[in-house]
Amino acid sequence: MNKKRLSTKITLIIGAVLIVFGAFPSIFAYPYSDGPNSGPTNTWELTLMIAYEGWMWFLIIGLVLSVFSLLKLRRF
């Protein structure tokens, strides 16, 4: 397997992961915090908060990476 094909597959995987990460807000509820100084209590809540903040960017970048890498894989 040559380096171009390998890098294209890695780009496709990264795009798919970003799409899944960007879809988290539509699947899971926002973690509730009831105090003024409270924050995420674990890593999962922090992940959800980050996903809620930038879900649109994650989806756009993931779709662009996936589409371009799929088009490039078709050419090989």
CORFEN-V655428 format. One record per pair of residues at least 4 apart in sequence whose ideal C-beta (glycine too) atoms are under 8 Angstrom apart, sorted by the first residue. I is the first residue (numbers start at 0). J is the second residue. Records with the same first field share a line. If there is no record, write none. Layout:
I=J / J
//
This chain:
0=4 / 5
1=5
2=6
3=7 / 75
4=8 / 72 / 75
5=9
6=10
7=11 / 68 / 71 / 72 / 75
8=12 / 68 / 72
9=13
10=14 / 64 / 67 / 68
11=15 / 64 / 65 / 68 / 69 / 72
12=16
13=17 / 61 / 64
14=18 / 60 / 61 / 62 / 63 / 64 / 65 / 66 / 68
15=19 / 61 / 65
16=20 / 61
17=21 / 57 / 58 / 60 / 61 / 64
18=22 / 57 / 58 / 61 / 62 / 65
19=23 / 61
20=50 / 57 / 61
21=50 / 53 / 54 / 55 / 56 / 57 / 58 / 61
22=26 / 54 / 58
23=27 / 46 / 47 / 50 / 51 / 54
24=29 / 47 / 50 / 51 / 54
27=47
29=47 / 48 / 51
30=39 / 40 / 44 / 47 / 48
32=37 / 38 / 39
33=37
39=44 / 45 / 47 / 48
40=44
41=45
42=46
43=47
44=48
45=49
46=50
47=51
48=52
49=53
50=54 / 57
53=57
54=58
55=59
56=60
57=61
58=62
59=63
60=64
61=65
62=66
63=67
64=68
65=69
66=70
67=71
68=72
69=73
70=74
71=75
//
